[in-house]
Amino acid sequence: MIDAGADLVIGHHPHVVQEVEQYKGKFIAYSLGNFVFDQNFSEETNKGLMIKVVIGDKNIVQVDSINIKINKSFQPEIVN
């Protein structure tokens, strides 16, 4: 999708966090994991990412990953 002109690709489905990388100066987040999930059978499925994208002058100038975990009430909490 980057090769076709996308500036940012955000993927999801495997229910686990995967890497965020830069490709040709653009960002790809392969999987954000879970944000809300009501099954606590593994540590990996109780983690997720939020992506903060800063846009300036019609361009992406910064991308930050914010780690989250899902608490015992199945709600996301930011991990410091």
N, C-alpha and C positions, 0 to 999 in steps of 0.2 A: 504494500500500500504506500510506503514511503517512495518507492521507485515510481509510482503512478502519480505522486504529487501531494500526498498527505503530509501534514506537518507533525502530527501526533497520532499514535495508534495505542488504544487501550483495549487489552484483551481480557477475557474472562471465560471461565467455565470449569477448569479442573478443581476448583474449590481449595486450592493451595496457592500461596504466593509464589510467583516466579520472578525472574530478574527484570529489572528496568535497565535498558541500555540506550546508548546513542548510536544511531546508524546514519551515516552521511549527514551529520549535524542535526538530525531530528530524533525524537524520543519514541521508544517503544516500551510499553509496559505489557509484558506477555500475559500476566494474570494478576489481578488484584486480590485473589483469594476470596474470602467471605467477609461481608460487612454485617449481615444478620444471618445467623444459621442456628437452627435448633437441635443440632446433633453434636454432642460433645464427646464423640468416640475417639478423637485423636487430637493431639496438640496442634498439628499443622492445619486442620480445618477450623480451628478456633483463632486463626490469625488472618489478618488482612492488611491492605494498604489503602490509603486515600492518596490521591495525586493532587497536589496544588500546582496549578499552571498560572504563571504570571505572563500577561500579554501586554506588550507595549509597542506602539506604532505599528499595529496590525501584525506583529510577529511574536512568537513565543520567545521570551527572554529568560525564563527560568522554569524548571520543573523540579519540584521537591516531593519526595515520598514521605508519607506520615504513617508510621506503623500503628496498627490497632490490634486489640485482642477482644474476643467476645467473652463477656463475663458470665457468671453462673445464671444470670437472668436472661441470657442470650441477647445482650445489648452490646454494641461496640463501645470500647473505651480507648482513648489515645494512650499509647505506650510511650513513656518518657525515657 
